[in-house]
Each structure stands twice: as C-alpha cells, then as structure tokens.
Amino acid sequence: MAGIEIDDTTADELQALADAAGLPLDTYLAQVAQEKRHERALNEGAAIFRQVTSDPETIAAFDAEYGAPAPAHTAPRAA
C-alpha cells in the first residue's frame, strides 16, 4: 500500500479479508472505505432526523406549511 505503513499482522489480516471477498487488496480497501463513508452519512442523517423530529417548533412549522397529517382512522374492534 503506497504511502501507508501498517504492521505485518494487520496487513496479513487485510489481505485475508480481501482474499475471502475475492478482491485485490486495493479494491477491497476502496470498498471498505466507501461502505464506511455510507455508514457515516447514514448515522449523521439519522442524528439530524432525530433532532428535527423531536423539536416541537420544527414540527409545528412543518404542519403550518404543509398541513398536519390526518388523524388515523381505526375500525372499532369487537370485544
């Protein structure tokens, strides 16, 4: 790996993972990096979603702009 120094044990483990995936090491590492970027983006998006949906002022502004959702109609259940 050009410009990156890692110990032999880690290099061997990475190579074993790449081999198990049937990929050259550089391709495997690029795939892992892409998966980690995607994972980070999902985590950031989830955190933002939680923040926005827990803020009553944001919810009220959304409802004022787009209309609140209609109440859910449920059928009466027999006892």
C-alpha positions as CSV (number, residue, x, y, z in Angstrom):
1,M,0.0,0.0,0.0
2,A,1.7,3.1,-1.2
3,G,2.4,5.7,1.4
4,I,0.7,3.8,4.2
5,E,2.7,1.8,6.8
6,I,1.0,-0.9,8.8
7,D,2.3,-3.8,10.8
8,D,2.6,-7.2,9.2
9,T,-0.2,-8.7,11.3
10,T,-2.7,-6.1,10.1
11,A,-1.5,-6.3,6.5
12,D,-2.0,-10.1,6.6
13,E,-5.5,-9.7,8.1
14,L,-6.5,-7.2,5.5
15,Q,-5.1,-9.4,2.7
16,A,-7.0,-12.4,4.2
17,L,-10.2,-10.4,4.2
18,A,-9.6,-9.3,0.6
19,D,-8.9,-12.8,-0.5
20,A,-12.1,-14.1,1.2
21,A,-14.0,-11.4,-0.7
22,G,-12.3,-12.5,-3.9
23,L,-10.9,-9.0,-4.5
24,P,-7.5,-7.5,-4.9
25,L,-6.4,-5.7,-1.7
26,D,-6.7,-2.2,-3.2
27,T,-10.2,-2.8,-4.5
28,Y,-11.2,-4.4,-1.1
29,L,-9.9,-1.4,0.8
30,A,-11.7,1.1,-1.6
31,Q,-14.9,-0.9,-1.0
32,V,-14.5,-0.8,2.8
33,A,-13.8,3.0,2.6
34,Q,-17.0,3.5,0.6
35,E,-19.0,1.4,3.0
36,K,-17.6,3.5,5.9
37,R,-18.5,6.8,4.2
38,H,-22.0,5.5,3.6
39,E,-22.3,4.3,7.2
40,R,-21.2,7.7,8.5
41,A,-23.6,9.5,6.2
42,L,-26.5,7.3,7.4
43,N,-25.5,7.9,11.1
44,E,-25.4,11.7,10.5
45,G,-28.7,11.6,8.7
46,A,-30.3,9.6,11.5
47,A,-29.0,12.1,14.1
48,I,-30.4,15.0,12.2
49,F,-33.7,13.3,11.7
50,R,-34.0,12.6,15.4
51,Q,-33.1,16.2,16.2
52,V,-35.6,17.6,13.8
53,T,-38.5,15.2,14.7
54,S,-38.0,15.9,18.4
55,D,-38.2,19.6,18.1
56,P,-41.9,20.8,18.6
57,E,-41.2,24.1,16.9
58,T,-39.9,22.4,13.8
59,I,-42.9,20.1,13.7
60,A,-45.4,23.0,14.2
61,A,-43.7,24.9,11.4
62,F,-43.8,21.9,9.1
63,D,-47.5,21.4,9.9
64,A,-48.2,25.0,9.3
65,E,-46.5,25.0,5.9
66,Y,-47.7,21.6,4.6
67,G,-50.6,20.7,6.8
68,A,-50.7,18.3,9.7
69,P,-51.3,14.6,8.9
70,A,-54.9,13.5,9.1
71,P,-55.8,11.5,12.2
72,A,-55.6,7.8,11.7
73,H,-59.0,6.2,11.5
74,T,-59.2,2.9,13.1
75,A,-62.1,0.5,12.9
76,P,-63.9,-0.3,16.1
77,R,-63.0,-3.7,17.4
78,A,-65.4,-6.2,18.8
79,A,-64.9,-7.0,22.4
